[in-house]
Amino acid sequence: MSRVSSFPPLAGPAARVLVLGSMPGTASLNANQYYAHPRNAFWSIVDALFAIDRSLAYAERCAALVGHGVAVWDVLRSCHRPGSLDADIDPRSIVVNDFAGFFASHPAVCKLCFNGATAERLFKRHVAPSIADREGLVMIRLPSTSPAHAAMRLDDKIAHWRQALVQP
């Protein structure tokens, strides 16, 4: 079983929303980019919400998203996982990211948006108890953008994500 590691956060000093995944999939790890799988809906949703063209270079998309006050990261820093499925994460191997450090560096973050149920479950189990003193932090689970979550139409996903990321 291979050990995989996530990326540093995409975040600017004025970040107000943090989008959390669980752990990048194989396509993302190979490309060294968040949400690189061509069928992952993340960048299509970002395009619909913020008019950030998904055909732009990755660095340009990231800079534009950060400019909208949105940060992107993963709950896990590393874990053992064969393949890309969250269900294959070995729970004994989980190492979480440094959220206390992140929140200290990004004090304006007031909303966490979980990209799917696994990210939410991992955060609430492994991270939330250590940041219980952080008042006013809103947590919202959103429909996963993963191609493995194809049961929901893209337009419906966009509507959920718009309500969480764009509307106050």
Secondary structure, DSSP 8 states (H G I E B T S, - for coil): --EEE----B--TT--EEEEESS--HHHHHHTSTT-STT-SHHHHHHHHH---TTS-HHHHHHHHHHTTEEEEESEEEEE-SSS-GGG--GGG-EE--HHHHHHH-TT--EEEEESHHHHHHHHHHTGGGGTT-TT-EEEEE---STT--SS-HHHHHHHHHHHHT--
